[in-house]
Amino acid sequence: MSTQHPTQGTGDKTKQALAELASLVEQYPDKSRKSLLQQVEIKFDLTPKECEFLNSNFHK
């Protein structure tokens, strides 16, 4: 039985958000990158610093 933690590490959340963003870009190539990034930021409740990291380090 796995134990779920109520909070996850910042790195884990950022990795999951990055994977989600990559998946969304593949699924919806016609959507703007900014729109997809905002969707991921909301879903994972990212901090401004995490959002900036994704924005500056994720390339198609």
Backbone hydrogen bonds, N-H to C=O, Kabsch-Sander energy under -0.5 kcal/mol:
donor,donor_aa,acceptor,acceptor_aa,energy
4,Q,2,S,-0.5
13,K,9,G,-2.3
14,T,10,T,-2.4
15,K,11,G,-2.4
16,Q,12,D,-2.5
17,A,13,K,-2.4
18,L,14,T,-2.4
19,A,15,K,-2.3
20,E,16,Q,-2.4
21,L,17,A,-2.6
22,A,18,L,-2.4
23,S,19,A,-2.2
24,L,20,E,-2.7
25,V,21,L,-2.4
26,E,22,A,-1.7
27,Q,23,S,-2.5
28,Y,24,L,-2.9
31,K,28,Y,-1.3
36,L,32,S,-2.1
37,L,33,R,-2.6
38,Q,34,K,-2.4
39,Q,35,S,-1.9
40,V,36,L,-2.1
41,E,37,L,-2.5
42,I,38,Q,-2.1
43,K,39,Q,-2.3
44,F,40,V,-2.4
45,D,42,I,-0.8
46,L,41,E,-2.0
51,C,47,T,-2.5
52,E,48,P,-2.3
53,F,49,K,-2.1
54,L,50,E,-2.4
55,N,51,C,-2.7
56,S,52,E,-2.5
57,N,53,F,-1.9
58,F,54,L,-1.8
59,H,57,N,-0.6
